[in-house]
Amino acid sequence: MATSANPYSLVRRIIVAALTGTLPDEYRDDSVQVLTQALSAPDDDVRALAVLGLSELGAGTSAILPALTGATLDGSDQVRRRAVRSLGELGHAALPSLPHLVAALDDPTTCVRMEAMNAIGRIGPEAEPAVPQLIPLLADEDIRVRMVAGATLKKIGPASVPYLVEALADPDAILRERAAILLGQMHADSDKVIEGLFEVLNDYDEDVRSAARRALQMIET
């Protein structure tokens, strides 16, 4: 592959070729190497573009996953967001990167945290190790974060249920309410779930009591 003195220009050419399906197979590995090297460029836009290029090339090359994983630690919000989103687009193939996605749940930027939750959800049930970090986000001050956290826990599935039952006794009323609602939406009908919901029927918070009643109705139906 011809080199260029302008990394932005070369990265852009690779992305266009990948998007249009005109990148020859024999240049694929070289392209991955160029894009991976571009992740060390001093320019935020070049690094963000390199992440986009790696995402377009897909999971077929073994170097792509570690490159995207490393980019989740970038100093730029834009780069981290794109890296986490790209890992999510890999779906279950991103499972080896789960620890980095869990770490991104504490990112100072809201959009990065939400992208991390989406990526974890797309991994599916095997993302269970992320559940303890997802549960507190059900009470996040940002309602968008709360909603995405709930959706992610539902995608992980039954493995989330014991943690949600524990959350019914949390000091935070919002967390108790959200946990009850999710248990109902997941139709979790084990004895422990039912017992936990019956307990919070006597909660001092009306919203929590109402959520528990709705949850029990959803489970019954």
BAFI-3210 file (N, C-alpha, C; in Angstrom, 3 decimals, decimal comma, padded with zeros to 6 digits):
// residues 221
n [1|2|3|4|5|6|7|8|9|10|11|12|13|14|15|16|17|18|19|20|21|22|23|24|25|26|27|28|29|30|31|32|33|34|35|36|37|38|39|40|41|42|43|44|45|46|47|48|49|50|51|52|53|54|55|56|57|58|59|60|61|62|63|64|65|66|67|68|69|70|71|72|73|74|75|76|77|78|79|80|81|82|83|84|85|86|87|88|89|90|91|92|93|94|95|96|97|98|99|100|101|102|103|104|105|106|107|108|109|110|111|112|113|114|115|116|117|118|119|120|121|122|123|124|125|126|127|128|129|130|131|132|133|134|135|136|137|138|139|140|141|142|143|144|145|146|147|148|149|150|151|152|153|154|155|156|157|158|159|160|161|162|163|164|165|166|167|168|169|170|171|172|173|174|175|176|177|178|179|180|181|182|183|184|185|186|187|188|189|190|191|192|193|194|195|196|197|198|199|200|201|202|203|204|205|206|207|208|209|210|211|212|213|214|215|216|217|218|219|220|221]
n.u [000,851|000,560|002,352|001,725|002,492|000,737|-001,102|-003,842|-004,989|-004,303|-005,558|-008,181|-008,496|-008,326|-010,629|-012,663|-012,263|-012,858|-015,543|-016,739|-016,221|-013,995|-011,481|-008,670|-008,171|-005,547|-004,463|-005,534|-004,416|-002,250|-003,651|-004,939|-002,713|-001,789|-003,958|-003,965|-001,507|-002,120|-003,675|-002,022|-001,533|-001,009|-003,184|-006,560|-008,714|-007,645|-007,121|-009,717|-010,835|-009,326|-010,253|-012,847|-012,237|-011,083|-013,319|-014,931|-013,494|-013,979|-014,271|-012,595|-009,801|-007,256|-005,918|-007,607|-009,464|-007,838|-006,776|-009,006|-009,859|-007,759|-008,109|-010,236|-009,200|-008,301|-007,414|-009,243|-012,656|-014,203|-012,813|-012,833|-015,588|-016,229|-014,644|-015,726|-018,317|-017,733|-016,747|-019,111|-020,478|-019,235|-020,460|-020,921|-018,316|-016,772|-016,373|-013,830|-013,004|-014,538|-013,778|-012,685|-014,888|-016,540|-015,016|-015,391|-017,891|-017,612|-016,814|-016,167|-017,750|-021,039|-022,120|-020,233|-020,450|-023,043|-022,736|-021,009|-022,678|-024,546|-022,849|-022,089|-024,567|-024,976|-023,194|-024,424|-025,725|-023,262|-022,038|-022,351|-020,438|-020,442|-022,701|-022,813|-021,719|-023,497|-025,939|-026,002|-026,283|-028,899|-030,002|-028,971|-028,444|-029,098|-031,726|-031,600|-029,378|-030,287|-032,375|-031,042|-029,324|-031,153|-032,210|-029,934|-029,418|-031,638|-031,022|-028,806|-030,050|-031,380|-029,195|-028,980|-030,952|-030,627|-029,087|-030,784|-032,790|-031,396|-031,074|-033,555|-033,512|-031,949|-030,722|-031,413|-034,271|-035,020|-033,486|-034,536|-037,135|-036,687|-035,472|-037,544|-039,407|-037,959|-037,685|-040,316|-040,752|-039,011|-040,265|-039,537|-039,951|-039,173|-039,060|-037,573|-037,651|-040,416|-040,807|-039,128|-040,392|-042,828|-041,958|-041,253|-043,705|-044,480|-042,922|-041,661|-041,793|-044,006|-043,812|-042,111|-043,637|-045,767|-044,427|-043,650|-046,157|-047,008|-045,037|-045,502|-047,988|-047,266|-045,669|-047,510|-049,206]
n.v [-001,197|002,193|004,791|007,788|011,186|012,530|011,620|011,807|011,946|009,415|007,635|008,391|007,604|004,839|004,299|005,134|003,278|000,931|001,361|001,468|-000,975|-001,411|-001,992|-003,838|-007,281|-008,033|-005,795|-005,494|-006,278|-004,526|-002,152|-002,300|-002,132|000,451|001,996|001,283|002,314|004,967|005,500|006,489|009,032|012,574|014,203|014,570|014,186|012,585|010,224|009,533|009,094|006,940|004,959|004,703|003,669|001,172|-000,049|-000,246|-002,094|-004,398|-007,455|-009,385|-009,416|-010,166|-008,147|-006,002|-005,979|-005,697|-003,174|-001,439|-001,797|-000,698|001,932|002,756|003,950|006,371|009,871|011,594|012,468|012,028|010,036|007,911|007,453|006,634|004,346|002,647|002,387|001,076|-001,346|-002,328|-002,769|-005,026|-006,959|-010,094|-010,837|-008,983|-009,772|-010,398|-007,834|-006,954|-006,168|-003,598|-002,278|-002,318|-000,684|001,669|002,396|004,124|006,403|009,922|011,190|011,340|010,273|008,395|006,558|005,604|004,458|002,427|000,844|000,014|-001,497|-003,544|-004,760|-005,860|-007,895|-009,808|-012,557|-013,478|-011,290|-011,051|-010,469|-007,703|-006,846|-006,044|-003,469|-002,208|-002,085|000,106|002,229|002,358|004,190|006,556|010,108|011,060|010,516|009,240|007,598|005,874|004,555|003,256|001,618|-000,116|-001,379|-002,689|-004,512|-006,158|-007,320|-008,818|-010,630|-013,444|-013,691|-011,264|-011,097|-011,992|-009,855|-007,715|-008,372|-008,088|-005,336|-004,406|-003,888|-001,702|001,456|003,620|004,983|005,331|003,423|001,087|001,216|001,083|-001,420|-003,120|-002,668|-003,644|-006,355|-007,142|-006,629|-008,475|-010,755|-012,340|-014,991|-016,400|-017,844|-016,221|-013,750|-013,130|-013,066|-010,931|-008,803|-008,777|-007,913|-005,217|-004,169|-002,966|-000,770|002,457|004,372|005,578|005,358|003,187|001,151|001,111|000,330|-002,238|-003,480|-003,317|-004,861|-007,402|-007,872|-007,973|-010,247|-012,180|-012,177]
n.w [000,000|-000,853|000,782|002,729|003,405|004,882|007,515|008,025|005,481|004,420|006,196|005,763|003,079|003,301|004,798|003,044|001,005|002,395|003,050|000,533|-000,454|-002,012|-001,153|-001,655|-000,798|-000,279|000,817|003,241|005,809|005,900|005,979|008,438|010,066|009,470|010,401|013,102|013,908|013,535|015,720|017,579|016,843|017,257|016,802|017,648|015,871|013,861|015,280|016,051|013,559|012,765|014,490|013,494|010,991|011,648|012,723|010,460|009,005|010,391|012,388|011,438|011,442|013,705|015,033|015,325|017,490|019,938|019,320|019,211|021,814|023,303|022,556|024,080|026,256|025,548|025,619|024,529|024,472|022,210|020,805|022,655|022,839|020,218|020,088|022,053|021,046|018,644|019,592|020,624|018,242|017,391|018,815|020,387|019,929|021,175|023,764|025,077|025,649|027,696|030,427|029,948|028,916|031,135|032,804|031,425|032,214|034,252|033,080|032,716|030,865|029,789|027,368|026,645|028,714|028,243|025,709|026,442|028,037|026,117|024,482|026,230|026,633|024,111|024,074|025,599|027,642|028,670|029,650|032,338|034,485|034,485|035,741|038,578|038,420|036,802|038,137|040,127|038,357|037,716|039,329|038,544|038,175|035,696|033,605|031,162|031,353|033,344|032,007|029,881|031,306|032,506|030,205|029,347|031,417|031,094|028,656|029,337|030,963|032,876|034,638|035,823|037,695|040,532|041,520|041,153|042,931|045,323|045,174|045,845|048,488|048,773|050,054|048,437|047,114|044,437|043,153|044,284|043,275|040,442|040,286|041,066|038,992|036,777|037,441|037,201|034,449|033,378|034,005|036,170|038,107|040,420|043,750|045,483|044,212|044,276|047,055|047,704|046,381|047,701|050,168|049,688|049,241|051,480|051,632|052,614|050,675|048,307|045,503|045,208|046,386|044,588|042,261|042,971|043,175|040,496|039,322|040,393|039,244|036,521|036,541|037,277|035,064]
ca.u [000,000|001,352|002,333|001,404|003,056|-000,403|-001,822|-005,282|-005,343|-004,195|-006,628|-009,444|-008,544|-008,610|-012,036|-013,483|-012,138|-013,583|-016,976|-017,200|-015,894|-012,946|-010,173|-008,221|-007,895|-004,110|-004,095|-006,290|-003,530|-001,499|-004,574|-005,099|-001,484|-001,789|-004,967|-003,509|-000,458|-002,761|-004,243|-001,022|-001,336|-001,303|-004,437|-007,750|-009,549|-007,005|-007,347|-011,133|-011,048|-008,696|-011,201|-013,919|-011,704|-010,961|-014,675|-015,410|-012,797|-014,641|-013,570|-011,885|-008,363|-007,062|-005,357|-008,618|-010,047|-006,977|-006,609|-010,200|-009,876|-006,817|-008,635|-011,200|-008,453|-007,801|-007,702|-010,297|-014,011|-014,668|-012,164|-013,355|-016,972|-016,226|-014,041|-016,703|-019,395|-017,225|-016,735|-020,493|-020,850|-018,677|-021,337|-020,323|-016,875|-016,108|-016,326|-012,524|-012,843|-015,535|-013,246|-012,533|-016,231|-016,991|-014,308|-015,979|-019,126|-017,248|-016,270|-016,752|-018,641|-022,270|-022,340|-019,335|-021,049|-024,196|-022,218|-020,463|-023,799|-025,067|-021,895|-022,198|-025,820|-024,864|-022,443|-025,431|-025,658|-021,896|-021,588|-022,770|-019,527|-020,689|-023,964|-022,671|-021,443|-024,667|-027,052|-026,092|-026,651|-030,366|-030,379|-028,183|-029,213|-029,516|-032,739|-031,186|-028,483|-031,116|-033,120|-030,122|-028,861|-032,221|-032,265|-028,749|-029,624|-032,600|-030,327|-027,971|-031,032|-031,572|-028,045|-029,158|-032,058|-030,228|-028,597|-031,954|-033,457|-030,614|-031,306|-034,847|-033,245|-030,988|-031,218|-031,883|-035,632|-035,079|-032,918|-035,521|-038,243|-036,255|-035,231|-038,850|-039,978|-037,231|-038,043|-041,610|-040,596|-038,291|-041,116|-038,730|-040,972|-038,636|-039,555|-036,854|-038,172|-041,751|-040,648|-038,552|-041,407|-043,805|-041,333|-041,300|-045,091|-044,591|-041,890|-042,156|-041,919|-045,184|-043,402|-041,559|-044,761|-046,497|-043,607|-043,730|-047,475|-047,013|-044,140|-046,213|-049,033|-046,619|-045,220|-048,708|-049,798]
ca.v [000,000|003,409|005,577|009,200|012,030|013,052|010,466|011,999|011,607|007,979|007,000|008,674|006,774|003,465|004,225|005,208|001,985|-000,078|001,652|001,220|-002,353|-001,416|-002,248|-005,194|-008,143|-008,084|-004,565|-005,433|-006,289|-003,269|-001,093|-002,404|-001,624|001,918|002,555|001,078|003,317|006,287|005,687|007,206|010,367|013,645|014,871|013,830|013,821|011,454|009,024|009,182|008,556|005,616|004,046|004,473|002,787|-000,180|-000,565|-000,606|-003,296|-005,523|-008,281|-010,486|-009,376|-010,300|-006,917|-004,952|-005,954|-005,007|-001,762|-000,732|-001,860|000,301|003,275|003,136|004,679|007,597|011,108|012,348|011,944|011,593|008,764|006,874|007,150|005,835|003,036|001,842|002,063|000,085|-002,633|-002,779|-003,264|-006,376|-007,887|-011,077|-010,910|-008,020|-010,300|-010,217|-006,429|-006,616|-005,361|-002,201|-001,714|-002,081|000,510|002,831|002,773|005,220|007,499|011,217|011,678|010,552|009,524|007,234|005,581|004,981|003,581|001,249|-000,004|-000,603|-002,519|-004,668|-005,443|-006,612|-009,119|-010,763|-013,167|-013,661|-010,032|-011,051|-009,773|-006,253|-006,523|-005,248|-002,068|-001,653|-001,893|001,467|003,189|002,459|005,367|007,701|011,364|011,253|009,515|008,462|006,554|004,899|003,753|002,384|000,604|-001,110|-002,150|-003,547|-005,615|-007,083|-008,074|-009,820|-011,658|-014,012|-013,489|-009,987|-011,163|-011,958|-008,519|-006,846|-008,700|-007,398|-003,893|-004,069|-003,455|-000,604|002,689|004,581|004,643|005,239|002,123|000,063|001,302|000,584|-002,853|-003,775|-002,596|-004,552|-007,736|-007,390|-006,671|-009,700|-011,885|-013,186|-015,521|-017,306|-017,583|-015,083|-012,528|-012,870|-012,668|-009,589|-007,834|-008,669|-007,110|-003,782|-003,676|-002,172|000,268|003,782|005,219|005,180|004,947|001,834|000,245|001,014|-000,452|-003,639|-003,990|-003,503|-005,982|-008,652|-008,045|-008,407|-011,630|-013,031|-012,262]
ca.w [000,000|-000,927|002,018|002,556|004,458|005,633|008,074|007,887|004,107|004,226|006,966|005,062|001,872|003,725|005,203|001,830|000,319|003,175|002,943|-000,831|-000,836|-003,042|-000,541|-002,021|000,352|000,026|001,536|004,492|006,971|005,894|006,371|009,886|010,682|009,322|011,292|014,473|014,157|013,585|017,053|018,375|016,271|018,223|016,448|018,074|014,724|013,173|016,095|015,950|012,220|012,743|015,146|012,531|009,959|012,201|012,850|009,124|008,545|011,036|013,384|010,795|011,709|015,153|015,608|015,451|018,834|020,915|018,955|019,665|023,277|023,790|022,283|025,121|027,282|024,921|026,341|023,855|024,615|020,894|020,475|023,563|022,468|018,989|020,365|022,791|020,114|017,694|020,286|020,660|016,920|017,244|019,515|021,293|019,672|022,062|025,125|025,719|026,031|028,714|031,537|029,530|028,799|032,507|033,273|030,749|032,913|035,158|032,285|033,092|029,813|029,786|026,130|026,668|029,631|027,593|024,660|027,114|028,417|024,898|024,043|027,167|026,334|022,867|024,356|026,019|028,971|029,154|030,251|033,743|035,397|034,482|036,418|039,806|038,091|036,116|039,078|040,672|037,318|037,682|040,130|038,076|038,115|034,302|033,305|029,998|031,862|034,053|031,044|029,142|032,254|032,615|028,961|029,306|032,362|030,497|027,611|030,014|031,262|034,210|035,518|036,513|038,654|041,944|041,865|041,237|044,188|046,366|045,055|046,463|049,863|048,739|050,685|047,432|046,700|042,975|042,788|044,654|042,318|039,138|040,405|041,079|037,649|035,891|037,784|036,580|032,997|033,033|034,418|037,054|039,014|041,432|045,103|046,067|043,590|044,818|048,458|047,731|045,973|048,793|051,225|049,386|049,250|052,707|051,594|053,023|049,486|047,531|044,156|045,320|046,611|043,330|041,332|043,400|042,783|039,040|039,013|040,719|038,231|035,291|036,717|037,292|033,736]
c.u [000,885|001,233|002,030|002,007|001,956|-001,212|-003,326|-005,735|-005,326|-005,299|-007,968|-009,590|-008,888|-010,091|-012,952|-013,445|-012,919|-015,094|-017,530|-016,888|-014,806|-011,555|-009,746|-007,862|-006,428|-003,630|-004,733|-005,374|-002,709|-002,378|-004,791|-003,878|-001,425|-002,761|-004,565|-002,428|-001,065|-003,418|-003,268|-000,765|-001,684|-002,646|-005,631|-008,572|-008,963|-007,246|-008,796|-011,447|-010,451|-009,599|-012,330|-013,454|-011,582|-012,332|-015,212|-014,741|-013,338|-013,728|-012,710|-010,402|-008,130|-006,573|-006,419|-009,147|-009,114|-006,773|-007,803|-010,265|-008,946|-007,333|-009,689|-010,530|-007,921|-008,203|-008,820|-011,655|-014,507|-014,097|-012,707|-014,767|-017,017|-015,658|-015,037|-017,860|-018,953|-017,132|-018,147|-020,941|-020,275|-019,532|-020,577|-018,815|-016,090|-015,985|-014,949|-012,277|-013,796|-014,955|-013,079|-013,896|-016,809|-016,313|-014,905|-017,310|-018,873|-016,688|-016,924|-017,747|-019,855|-022,419|-021,424|-019,914|-022,226|-023,760|-021,659|-021,578|-024,392|-024,168|-021,973|-023,474|-025,729|-023,995|-023,392|-025,188|-024,247|-021,297|-021,980|-021,781|-019,745|-021,883|-023,763|-022,381|-022,632|-025,791|-027,105|-026,521|-028,163|-030,862|-029,581|-029,056|-029,726|-030,498|-032,367|-030,286|-029,296|-031,831|-032,214|-029,577|-029,900|-032,302|-031,096|-028,906|-030,618|-031,940|-029,400|-028,840|-031,041|-030,403|-028,157|-030,117|-031,606|-029,748|-029,768|-032,737|-032,731|-030,908|-032,642|-034,671|-032,252|-031,564|-031,813|-033,261|-035,746|-034,559|-033,899|-036,671|-037,863|-036,014|-036,550|-039,465|-039,292|-037,563|-039,401|-041,496|-039,892|-039,086|-040,331|-039,624|-040,438|-039,189|-038,885|-037,348|-039,527|-041,654|-040,106|-039,565|-042,486|-043,255|-041,499|-042,722|-045,356|-043,551|-042,483|-042,394|-043,062|-044,804|-042,842|-042,688|-045,550|-045,739|-043,676|-045,076|-047,531|-046,159|-044,834|-047,318|-048,429|-046,181|-046,417|-049,279|-048,831]
c.v [001,244|004,185|007,029|009,978|012,580|011,890|010,592|011,565|010,099|007,234|007,196|007,805|005,328|003,309|004,257|003,870|000,896|000,111|001,267|-000,187|-002,452|-001,638|-003,668|-006,008|-008,134|-006,835|-004,492|-005,359|-005,010|-002,116|-001,101|-001,842|-000,099|002,552|002,403|002,078|004,711|006,547|006,383|008,614|011,442|014,330|014,006|013,342|012,634|010,169|008,571|008,564|007,155|004,577|003,701|003,504|001,355|-000,828|-001,020|-001,869|-004,548|-006,352|-009,375|-010,536|-009,314|-009,019|-005,863|-004,854|-005,301|-003,528|-000,944|-000,700|-000,811|001,715|003,703|003,919|006,010|008,832|011,931|011,678|011,349|010,217|007,645|006,465|006,274|004,437|002,119|001,447|000,983|-001,292|-003,200|-003,359|-004,646|-007,418|-008,816|-011,183|-009,960|-008,529|-010,156|-008,790|-006,012|-005,822|-003,882|-001,529|-001,431|-000,836|001,774|003,247|003,906|006,421|008,816|011,760|010,763|009,711|008,307|006,153|004,866|004,057|002,296|000,297|-000,714|-001,730|-003,750|-005,459|-006,303|-007,857|-010,208|-011,372|-013,326|-012,379|-009,942|-010,350|-008,262|-005,863|-005,709|-003,769|-001,404|-001,302|-000,467|002,509|003,299|003,664|006,601|008,945|011,658|010,144|008,664|007,313|005,474|003,982|002,784|001,289|-000,501|-001,989|-003,123|-004,745|-006,625|-007,916|-009,129|-010,962|-012,165|-013,810|-012,197|-010,085|-011,156|-010,582|-007,534|-007,116|-008,026|-005,903|-003,470|-003,590|-002,296|000,643|003,695|004,150|004,500|003,881|001,001|000,032|000,697|-000,923|-003,618|-003,798|-003,584|-006,008|-008,096|-007,523|-007,939|-010,950|-012,886|-013,711|-016,524|-016,918|-016,358|-013,755|-012,163|-012,392|-011,249|-008,520|-007,678|-007,807|-005,623|-003,274|-002,815|-001,056|001,616|004,700|004,710|004,699|003,530|000,827|000,026|000,162|-001,935|-004,244|-004,258|-004,698|-007,306|-008,928|-008,542|-009,859|-012,580|-013,222|-012,794]
c.w [000,000|000,365|001,693|003,698|005,355|006,204|007,929|006,501|003,897|004,973|006,260|003,818|002,223|004,071|003,982|001,096|001,052|003,026|001,575|-001,313|-001,883|-002,448|-000,886|-000,780|000,735|000,777|002,922|005,714|007,059|006,362|007,878|010,590|010,613|010,313|012,757|014,839|014,296|014,940|017,999|017,845|017,304|017,992|016,843|016,888|013,968|013,949|016,013|014,596|012,110|013,398|014,193|011,451|010,440|012,332|011,500|008,603|009,219|011,902|012,766|011,077|013,210|015,806|015,901|016,883|019,850|020,599|019,442|021,188|023,871|023,620|023,296|026,247|026,756|025,734|025,748|024,060|023,306|020,536|021,353|023,166|021,229|019,235|021,062|021,875|019,135|018,329|020,377|019,332|016,642|017,959|020,442|021,110|020,573|023,492|025,784|026,204|027,145|029,886|031,185|029,377|030,176|033,068|032,665|031,373|033,902|034,411|032,686|032,077|029,687|028,531|026,061|027,571|028,959|026,462|025,273|027,525|027,209|024,423|024,927|026,894|025,095|023,026|024,828|027,384|029,528|029,733|031,721|034,674|035,477|035,339|037,696|039,547|037,399|037,093|039,628|039,644|037,144|038,464|039,718|037,972|036,706|033,929|032,099|030,422|032,560|033,075|030,292|030,052|032,403|031,383|028,877|030,231|031,801|029,405|028,219|030,514|032,682|035,167|036,310|037,697|040,112|042,407|041,998|042,514|045,353|046,367|045,649|047,894|049,919|049,418|049,708|046,906|045,182|042,519|043,130|043,651|040,971|039,177|040,364|039,679|036,710|036,172|037,190|035,076|032,531|033,402|035,260|038,174|040,037|042,805|045,718|045,492|044,197|046,269|048,560|047,373|047,041|049,936|050,939|049,153|050,483|052,759|051,996|051,834|048,606|046,135|044,167|045,515|045,315|042,312|041,684|043,008|041,280|038,653|039,263|039,702|036,924|035,378|036,664|035,899|032,701]
res [m|a|t|s|a|n|p|y|s|l|v|r|r|i|i|v|a|a|l|t|g|t|l|p|d|e|y|r|d|d|s|v|q|v|l|t|q|a|l|s|a|p|d|d|d|v|r|a|l|a|v|l|g|l|s|e|l|g|a|g|t|s|a|i|l|p|a|l|t|g|a|t|l|d|g|s|d|q|v|r|r|r|a|v|r|s|l|g|e|l|g|h|a|a|l|p|s|l|p|h|l|v|a|a|l|d|d|p|t|t|c|v|r|m|e|a|m|n|a|i|g|r|i|g|p|e|a|e|p|a|v|p|q|l|i|p|l|l|a|d|e|d|i|r|v|r|m|v|a|g|a|t|l|k|k|i|g|p|a|s|v|p|y|l|v|e|a|l|a|d|p|d|a|i|l|r|e|r|a|a|i|l|l|g|q|m|h|a|d|s|d|k|v|i|e|g|l|f|e|v|l|n|d|y|d|e|d|v|r|s|a|a|r|r|a|l|q|m|i|e|t]
***
